[in-house]
Amino acid sequence: MTESRQTRLLIVGPPGAGKGTQAARIVERYEVPWISTGDIFRANIKAGTQLGQRVSQLIEAGKLVPDELTNEIVADRLRRDDVEHGFLLDGYPRTVDQAHALDGVLQADARALDAVVLLEVDTDSVVSRLLKRAETEGRVDDTEAVIRHRQEVYAEQTAPLVELFETRGILIRVDGLGSVDDVTERIFSALEEKLAA
């Protein structure tokens, strides 16, 4: 780790903005666990658990998993020992209500988020990217209609969250278009500046 301090981060952006790719690089650099609600949900779907069945039905309909369920899963994850030196959240919180729930979990241990990385991309670029991914990975739920619906849901529900973090002074806006390496460089540069402040 570059320093002994705790590093509590969040990465946000519309579905398909490249959050997973960049998250993998961030956790390697800062040596913190990557907490992805998508991964948690997919693992449950693959295992055929009751949670997985509920989540699968919602995803196939292009809907988000309800806050109560997501909050419970994330709160449980943040109580584990491996988050002592920080973490990177990916896919949570998605709404202002979820952000307040996260505040409550962190404040219980006198913690707070250090920075929020926002990957900014335009909708048409994301749709094109996700349609290619659906074809190569066989993701049957990634049709153009479902992808565009997810973008609309993101804009309606998550945009106020971005405003909240901007008001708190912890938001970092990063251009998410371009090569993976270029985007990573922009993220690291912005994070170093924010975390050093």
C-alpha positions as a LaTeX table, in Angstrom:
\begin{tabular}{lrrr}
\hline
Residue & $x$ (\AA) & $y$ (\AA) & $z$ (\AA) \\
\hline
Met1 & 0.00 & 0.00 & 0.00 \\
Thr2 & 1.30 & 3.45 & $-0.85$ \\
Glu3 & 0.68 & 4.67 & 2.72 \\
Ser4 & $-0.57$ & 3.32 & 6.03 \\
Arg5 & $-3.81$ & 5.28 & 6.06 \\
Gln6 & $-7.17$ & 3.74 & 5.36 \\
Thr7 & $-8.43$ & 4.21 & 1.82 \\
Arg8 & $-12.21$ & 3.97 & 1.46 \\
Leu9 & $-13.29$ & 4.45 & $-2.12$ \\
Leu10 & $-16.34$ & 4.19 & $-4.34$ \\
Ile11 & $-16.43$ & 3.92 & $-8.12$ \\
Val12 & $-19.61$ & 4.96 & $-9.94$ \\
Gly13 & $-20.80$ & 5.47 & $-13.48$ \\
Pro14 & $-23.47$ & 4.15 & $-15.81$ \\
Pro15 & $-23.65$ & 0.41 & $-16.48$ \\
Gly16 & $-20.96$ & $-0.43$ & $-19.01$ \\
Ala17 & $-18.70$ & 2.54 & $-18.21$ \\
Gly18 & $-15.80$ & 0.22 & $-17.43$ \\
Lys19 & $-16.09$ & 0.28 & $-13.64$ \\
Gly20 & $-15.04$ & $-3.35$ & $-13.24$ \\
Thr21 & $-11.91$ & $-2.98$ & $-15.35$ \\
Gln22 & $-10.79$ & 0.13 & $-13.48$ \\
Ala23 & $-11.81$ & $-1.24$ & $-10.08$ \\
Ala24 & $-9.42$ & $-4.17$ & $-10.56$ \\
Arg25 & $-6.55$ & $-1.74$ & $-11.08$ \\
Ile26 & $-7.53$ & 0.49 & $-8.15$ \\
Val27 & $-7.64$ & $-2.38$ & $-5.65$ \\
Glu28 & $-4.26$ & $-3.62$ & $-6.84$ \\
Arg29 & $-2.73$ & $-0.18$ & $-6.37$ \\
Tyr30 & $-4.23$ & 0.53 & $-2.95$ \\
Glu31 & $-4.26$ & $-3.08$ & $-1.70$ \\
Val32 & $-7.86$ & $-3.00$ & $-0.51$ \\
Pro33 & $-10.70$ & $-5.47$ & $-1.11$ \\
Trp34 & $-13.01$ & $-4.93$ & $-4.06$ \\
Ile35 & $-16.61$ & $-5.10$ & $-2.93$ \\
Ser36 & $-18.84$ & $-5.51$ & $-5.98$ \\
Thr37 & $-22.54$ & $-6.02$ & $-5.45$ \\
Gly38 & $-22.73$ & $-7.35$ & $-8.99$ \\
Asp39 & $-20.24$ & $-10.10$ & $-8.15$ \\
Ile40 & $-22.10$ & $-10.95$ & $-4.95$ \\
Phe41 & $-25.39$ & $-11.17$ & $-6.86$ \\
Arg42 & $-23.89$ & $-13.19$ & $-9.77$ \\
Ala43 & $-22.34$ & $-15.69$ & $-7.34$ \\
Asn44 & $-25.75$ & $-16.23$ & $-5.76$ \\
Ile45 & $-27.44$ & $-16.58$ & $-9.16$ \\
Lys46 & $-24.85$ & $-19.15$ & $-10.25$ \\
Ala47 & $-25.29$ & $-21.08$ & $-6.99$ \\
Gly48 & $-29.06$ & $-21.02$ & $-7.41$ \\
Thr49 & $-29.67$ & $-19.58$ & $-3.95$ \\
Gln50 & $-32.97$ & $-18.00$ & $-2.97$ \\
Leu51 & $-31.30$ & $-14.59$ & $-3.18$ \\
Gly52 & $-29.91$ & $-15.50$ & $-6.58$ \\
Gln53 & $-33.36$ & $-16.43$ & $-7.90$ \\
Arg54 & $-34.86$ & $-13.16$ & $-6.66$ \\
Val55 & $-32.00$ & $-11.12$ & $-8.13$ \\
Ser56 & $-32.14$ & $-12.99$ & $-11.45$ \\
Gln57 & $-35.83$ & $-12.16$ & $-11.94$ \\
Leu58 & $-35.16$ & $-8.46$ & $-11.28$ \\
Ile59 & $-32.15$ & $-8.30$ & $-13.59$ \\
Glu60 & $-33.97$ & $-10.05$ & $-16.43$ \\
Ala61 & $-36.69$ & $-7.40$ & $-16.13$ \\
Gly62 & $-34.04$ & $-4.65$ & $-16.28$ \\
Lys63 & $-34.78$ & $-3.61$ & $-12.68$ \\
Leu64 & $-32.47$ & $-2.84$ & $-9.77$ \\
Val65 & $-32.33$ & $-4.98$ & $-6.64$ \\
Pro66 & $-34.34$ & $-3.32$ & $-3.78$ \\
Asp67 & $-32.39$ & $-1.10$ & $-1.38$ \\
Glu68 & $-33.22$ & $-3.11$ & 1.75 \\
Leu69 & $-31.75$ & $-6.29$ & 0.28 \\
Thr70 & $-28.66$ & $-4.58$ & $-1.11$ \\
Asn71 & $-28.04$ & $-2.57$ & 2.09 \\
Glu72 & $-28.13$ & $-5.74$ & 4.16 \\
Ile73 & $-25.65$ & $-7.55$ & 1.93 \\
Val74 & $-23.18$ & $-4.64$ & 1.84 \\
Ala75 & $-23.41$ & $-3.93$ & 5.58 \\
Asp76 & $-22.55$ & $-7.57$ & 6.26 \\
Arg77 & $-19.57$ & $-7.39$ & 3.89 \\
Leu78 & $-18.22$ & $-4.18$ & 5.50 \\
Arg79 & $-18.14$ & $-5.88$ & 8.91 \\
Arg80 & $-15.44$ & $-8.33$ & 7.82 \\
Asp81 & $-11.83$ & $-7.98$ & 8.99 \\
Asp82 & $-10.32$ & $-7.48$ & 5.53 \\
Val83 & $-11.78$ & $-3.96$ & 5.23 \\
Glu84 & $-9.71$ & $-2.66$ & 8.14 \\
His85 & $-7.39$ & $-0.73$ & 5.81 \\
Gly86 & $-10.08$ & 0.34 & 3.39 \\
Phe87 & $-12.11$ & $-0.93$ & 0.45 \\
Leu88 & $-13.40$ & $-0.11$ & $-3.00$ \\
Leu89 & $-17.17$ & $-0.26$ & $-3.45$ \\
Asp90 & $-18.42$ & $-0.97$ & $-6.97$ \\
Gly91 & $-22.14$ & $-0.92$ & $-7.77$ \\
Tyr92 & $-23.18$ & 0.43 & $-4.37$ \\
Pro93 & $-24.59$ & 2.80 & $-3.34$ \\
Arg94 & $-26.78$ & 3.46 & $-6.38$ \\
Thr95 & $-29.29$ & 5.80 & $-4.73$ \\
Val96 & $-29.27$ & 8.57 & $-2.13$ \\
Asp97 & $-31.14$ & 6.28 & 0.28 \\
Gln98 & $-28.44$ & 3.63 & $-0.12$ \\
Ala99 & $-25.79$ & 6.33 & 0.47 \\
His100 & $-27.43$ & 7.25 & 3.77 \\
Ala101 & $-27.55$ & 3.57 & 4.74 \\
Leu102 & $-23.83$ & 3.33 & 3.93 \\
Asp103 & $-23.16$ & 6.45 & 6.02 \\
Gly104 & $-24.81$ & 4.73 & 8.97 \\
Val105 & $-22.71$ & 1.58 & 8.60 \\
Leu106 & $-19.45$ & 3.54 & 8.29 \\
Gln107 & $-20.25$ & 6.04 & 11.05 \\
Ala108 & $-20.86$ & 3.17 & 13.46 \\
Asp109 & $-17.10$ & 2.55 & 13.21 \\
Ala110 & $-16.13$ & 6.25 & 12.90 \\
Arg111 & $-15.40$ & 5.84 & 9.19 \\
Ala112 & $-16.43$ & 7.70 & 6.02 \\
Leu113 & $-15.71$ & 7.55 & 2.29 \\
Asp114 & $-12.46$ & 9.25 & 1.23 \\
Ala115 & $-13.22$ & 9.66 & $-2.47$ \\
Val116 & $-15.79$ & 8.79 & $-5.14$ \\
Val117 & $-14.55$ & 8.17 & $-8.68$ \\
Leu118 & $-17.19$ & 8.98 & $-11.32$ \\
Leu119 & $-16.52$ & 7.52 & $-14.78$ \\
Glu120 & $-18.28$ & 9.73 & $-17.31$ \\
Val121 & $-19.24$ & 8.28 & $-20.71$ \\
Asp122 & $-21.96$ & 8.99 & $-23.25$ \\
Thr123 & $-24.92$ & 6.64 & $-23.61$ \\
Asp124 & $-24.36$ & 5.62 & $-27.23$ \\
Ser125 & $-20.77$ & 4.60 & $-26.48$ \\
Val126 & $-21.95$ & 2.49 & $-23.53$ \\
Val127 & $-24.71$ & 0.82 & $-25.56$ \\
Ser128 & $-22.23$ & $-0.09$ & $-28.29$ \\
Arg129 & $-19.72$ & $-1.41$ & $-25.73$ \\
Leu130 & $-22.32$ & $-3.53$ & $-23.92$ \\
Leu131 & $-23.79$ & $-5.00$ & $-27.09$ \\
Lys132 & $-20.28$ & $-6.17$ & $-28.06$ \\
Arg133 & $-19.75$ & $-7.62$ & $-24.58$ \\
Ala134 & $-23.13$ & $-9.40$ & $-24.72$ \\
Glu135 & $-22.14$ & $-11.01$ & $-28.00$ \\
Thr136 & $-18.70$ & $-12.17$ & $-26.86$ \\
Glu137 & $-19.75$ & $-13.28$ & $-23.35$ \\
Gly138 & $-23.18$ & $-14.66$ & $-24.22$ \\
Arg139 & $-25.03$ & $-12.34$ & $-21.83$ \\
Val140 & $-28.64$ & $-12.91$ & $-22.86$ \\
Asp141 & $-29.94$ & $-10.13$ & $-20.59$ \\
Asp142 & $-27.90$ & $-7.46$ & $-22.42$ \\
Thr143 & $-30.26$ & $-6.56$ & $-25.27$ \\
Glu144 & $-30.24$ & $-3.00$ & $-26.58$ \\
Ala145 & $-33.66$ & $-2.26$ & $-25.03$ \\
Val146 & $-32.54$ & $-3.53$ & $-21.60$ \\
Ile147 & $-29.24$ & $-1.65$ & $-21.83$ \\
Arg148 & $-30.97$ & 1.62 & $-22.69$ \\
His149 & $-33.48$ & 1.07 & $-19.88$ \\
Arg150 & $-30.60$ & 0.59 & $-17.41$ \\
Gln151 & $-29.09$ & 3.87 & $-18.61$ \\
Glu152 & $-32.41$ & 5.63 & $-17.96$ \\
Val153 & $-32.69$ & 4.08 & $-14.49$ \\
Tyr154 & $-29.11$ & 5.16 & $-13.77$ \\
Ala155 & $-29.83$ & 8.73 & $-14.86$ \\
Glu156 & $-33.01$ & 8.95 & $-12.79$ \\
Gln157 & $-31.85$ & 7.24 & $-9.60$ \\
Thr158 & $-28.08$ & 7.62 & $-9.46$ \\
Ala159 & $-27.55$ & 11.16 & $-10.76$ \\
Pro160 & $-28.81$ & 12.66 & $-7.45$ \\
Leu161 & $-26.22$ & 10.48 & $-5.70$ \\
Val162 & $-23.48$ & 12.09 & $-7.77$ \\
Glu163 & $-24.76$ & 15.50 & $-6.72$ \\
Leu164 & $-24.67$ & 14.41 & $-3.05$ \\
Phe165 & $-21.02$ & 13.35 & $-3.25$ \\
Glu166 & $-20.12$ & 16.50 & $-5.15$ \\
Thr167 & $-21.67$ & 18.57 & $-2.35$ \\
Arg168 & $-19.56$ & 16.64 & 0.17 \\
Gly169 & $-16.42$ & 17.49 & $-1.79$ \\
Ile170 & $-15.31$ & 13.89 & $-2.36$ \\
Leu171 & $-16.36$ & 13.42 & $-6.02$ \\
Ile172 & $-13.71$ & 12.98 & $-8.71$ \\
Arg173 & $-14.99$ & 13.25 & $-12.30$ \\
Val174 & $-12.97$ & 11.16 & $-14.77$ \\
Asp175 & $-13.44$ & 10.90 & $-18.53$ \\
Gly176 & $-14.21$ & 7.20 & $-19.01$ \\
Leu177 & $-13.64$ & 7.17 & $-22.78$ \\
Gly178 & $-10.33$ & 6.24 & $-24.38$ \\
Ser179 & $-7.91$ & 3.40 & $-23.76$ \\
Val180 & $-8.08$ & 1.47 & $-20.50$ \\
Asp181 & $-4.56$ & 2.66 & $-19.61$ \\
Asp182 & $-5.42$ & 6.31 & $-20.26$ \\
Val183 & $-8.51$ & 6.10 & $-18.05$ \\
Thr184 & $-6.49$ & 4.37 & $-15.30$ \\
Glu185 & $-3.85$ & 7.10 & $-15.45$ \\
Arg186 & $-6.54$ & 9.79 & $-15.09$ \\
Ile187 & $-8.05$ & 7.97 & $-12.11$ \\
Phe188 & $-4.74$ & 7.50 & $-10.26$ \\
Ser189 & $-3.69$ & 11.09 & $-10.86$ \\
Ala190 & $-7.00$ & 12.44 & $-9.54$ \\
Leu191 & $-7.03$ & 10.04 & $-6.57$ \\
Glu192 & $-3.49$ & 10.92 & $-5.50$ \\
Glu193 & $-4.41$ & 14.60 & $-5.54$ \\
Lys194 & $-7.65$ & 14.02 & $-3.59$ \\
Leu195 & $-6.17$ & 11.65 & $-0.99$ \\
Ala196 & $-3.20$ & 13.93 & $-0.37$ \\
Ala197 & $-5.47$ & 16.92 & 0.33 \\
\hline
\end{tabular}
